[in-house]
Amino acid sequence: MMNPINNEQCFELLVYLVSSAAGLKKEPHIYGSLRLIEASRQLGQILADSDETKKAALTELVETIERSKNKCMTDQDAFYEMLDEASLKLVDCC
């Protein structure tokens, strides 16, 4: 059984994305990657909460992102490895 998409969470994510884009002008370029992957994590969680059939795969994706999202600040190679891993996990969500 599917739960409805949480409109309030979606709106908060939209606000996050728009305000993040607006803030990029004054931030180091790597912050853009951090903001995008954080938005991806949030969207993955929203989808996991709304689709029982894909919940396990989406939760695994969200956990992968959460573990390594901040590495963009300290270990960019590890951050990009996480992005590769997350991209592969998306296949399991199809």
C-alpha positions as CSV (number, residue, x, y, z in Angstrom):
1,M,0.0,0.0,0.0
2,M,1.3,3.4,-0.9
3,N,1.2,6.4,1.4
4,P,0.5,9.7,-0.1
5,I,3.4,12.1,-0.8
6,N,3.9,14.5,2.1
7,N,3.1,17.9,0.5
8,E,4.6,19.8,3.4
9,Q,7.9,17.9,3.1
10,C,7.9,18.5,-0.6
11,F,7.3,22.3,-0.1
12,E,10.1,22.5,2.4
13,L,12.4,20.7,-0.1
14,L,11.4,23.2,-2.7
15,V,12.2,26.1,-0.4
16,Y,15.5,24.5,0.4
17,L,16.4,24.1,-3.3
18,V,15.4,27.7,-4.2
19,S,17.2,29.2,-1.2
20,S,20.2,27.0,-1.9
21,A,20.4,28.2,-5.5
22,A,20.1,31.8,-4.4
23,G,22.9,31.3,-1.8
24,L,25.4,29.8,-4.2
25,K,26.5,33.1,-5.5
26,K,28.4,33.8,-2.3
27,E,29.6,30.3,-1.4
28,P,32.5,28.1,-2.5
29,H,31.5,26.0,-5.5
30,I,31.6,22.6,-3.6
31,Y,28.7,23.8,-1.5
32,G,26.5,23.3,-4.6
33,S,27.3,19.6,-4.7
34,L,26.6,19.3,-0.9
35,R,23.2,21.1,-1.3
36,L,22.3,18.9,-4.3
37,I,23.1,15.7,-2.5
38,E,21.3,16.8,0.6
39,A,18.2,17.6,-1.5
40,S,18.6,14.1,-3.1
41,R,18.7,12.6,0.4
42,Q,15.6,14.4,1.5
43,L,13.7,13.5,-1.7
44,G,14.8,9.9,-1.3
45,Q,13.4,9.8,2.2
46,I,10.1,11.4,1.0
47,L,9.8,8.7,-1.7
48,A,10.8,5.9,0.7
49,D,8.0,7.0,3.1
50,S,5.5,7.0,0.3
51,D,6.3,3.8,-1.6
52,E,6.4,0.5,0.4
53,T,7.5,-1.5,-2.6
54,K,10.7,0.6,-3.0
55,K,11.2,1.5,0.7
56,A,14.1,-0.8,1.3
57,A,16.1,0.3,-1.8
58,L,15.4,3.9,-1.2
59,T,16.3,3.7,2.5
60,E,19.6,2.1,1.5
61,L,20.2,5.0,-0.9
62,V,19.4,7.6,1.7
63,E,21.7,5.9,4.2
64,T,24.5,5.8,1.7
65,I,24.1,9.5,1.0
66,E,23.8,10.4,4.7
67,R,27.0,8.5,5.6
68,S,29.2,10.4,3.1
69,K,27.5,13.7,2.1
70,N,29.8,15.8,4.2
71,K,32.9,14.3,2.8
72,C,32.7,16.9,0.0
73,M,34.3,19.3,2.5
74,T,37.1,17.0,3.6
75,D,37.6,14.2,1.1
76,Q,36.3,15.0,-2.3
77,D,37.5,11.6,-3.8
78,A,35.4,9.8,-1.2
79,F,32.5,12.1,-1.9
80,Y,32.6,11.3,-5.6
81,E,32.9,7.6,-4.8
82,M,29.7,7.9,-2.8
83,L,28.0,9.6,-5.7
84,D,29.0,6.7,-7.9
85,E,27.7,4.2,-5.3
86,A,24.4,6.2,-5.0
87,S,24.0,6.3,-8.7
88,L,24.3,2.5,-8.9
89,K,21.8,2.1,-6.0
90,L,19.3,4.1,-8.0
91,V,19.0,1.1,-10.4
92,D,17.6,-0.9,-7.5
93,C,14.9,1.7,-7.0
94,C,13.6,1.3,-10.6
